[in-house]
Amino acid sequence: MSELPAPARSVTRSVAIDRPAAEVHAFLADAANWPQWAVVNVLSAEPGSDPGWWQIDTPAGPGGDPHPRRRGDGRRRPRVPRPG
């Protein structure tokens, strides 16, 4: 039986935000704002060439992230794979 790797170090911090929860959620969910609050993991975030995709630059290199579109009721729209 093999040993499991040691868990990564984790630091938890808390802050008080004097804003309505919906406003905070909207800010955090907007990929354009990720470099402002995910300062260790996201160096920059730009809209990608495909709708709904973001080009993300991280310390480990570039990557892409599908940013879910939201319906009018706030729920995520399902992602449908493109044919081909």
C-alpha positions in Angstrom: 0.0 0.0 0.0 1.5 3.4 -1.0 1.5 6.4 1.2 -0.6 9.4 0.3 1.4 12.6 -0.5 1.4 15.2 2.3 -1.4 17.8 1.9 -0.4 21.2 0.6 0.0 24.0 3.1 -3.1 26.1 3.5 -3.7 29.5 4.9 -7.1 30.8 5.7 -7.8 34.5 6.2 -11.0 36.4 6.6 -12.1 39.9 5.8 -15.3 41.9 6.4 -16.8 43.3 3.2 -19.3 46.1 3.8 -21.4 45.3 0.6 -24.5 43.3 -0.1 -23.8 39.6 -0.8 -25.1 39.8 -4.4 -22.7 42.7 -5.2 -19.8 40.7 -3.7 -20.7 37.6 -5.6 -21.0 39.5 -8.9 -17.6 41.0 -8.4 -15.9 37.7 -7.5 -17.7 35.8 -10.4 -16.6 38.3 -13.0 -13.4 36.8 -14.5 -12.1 40.3 -15.3 -11.8 40.9 -11.6 -9.9 37.7 -10.8 -6.4 39.4 -10.9 -7.6 41.8 -8.2 -8.5 39.2 -5.6 -6.8 35.9 -6.7 -3.4 37.7 -6.7 -1.4 34.5 -6.1 -3.0 32.4 -8.8 -4.1 34.9 -11.6 -1.7 37.4 -13.0 -4.1 38.6 -15.8 -7.5 37.7 -17.3 -8.6 38.7 -20.8 -11.6 37.7 -22.8 -10.6 34.9 -25.1 -11.4 34.5 -28.8 -14.3 32.1 -28.2 -17.4 33.6 -26.4 -17.4 32.7 -22.8 -13.7 31.7 -22.6 -11.0 33.7 -20.8 -7.3 33.7 -21.4 -5.8 33.4 -17.9 -2.1 34.0 -17.2 -0.9 32.3 -14.0 2.5 31.9 -12.4 2.6 28.4 -13.9 1.9 29.8 -17.4 -1.0 30.7 -19.7 -4.3 28.8 -19.7 -7.9 29.1 -20.6 -11.0 29.1 -18.5 -14.7 28.7 -19.5 -16.5 31.5 -17.7 -20.1 30.3 -17.4 -22.8 32.5 -18.9 -25.7 33.2 -16.6 -29.3 33.1 -17.3 -31.6 35.9 -16.2 -32.5 34.0 -13.0 -28.8 33.8 -12.0 -28.4 30.1 -12.7 -25.6 28.9 -15.0 -26.4 28.1 -18.6 -25.4 24.5 -19.5 -22.3 24.2 -21.7 -23.1 22.4 -24.9 -20.1 20.9 -26.7 -19.6 22.2 -30.2 -19.9 19.6 -33.0 -16.8 18.6 -34.8 
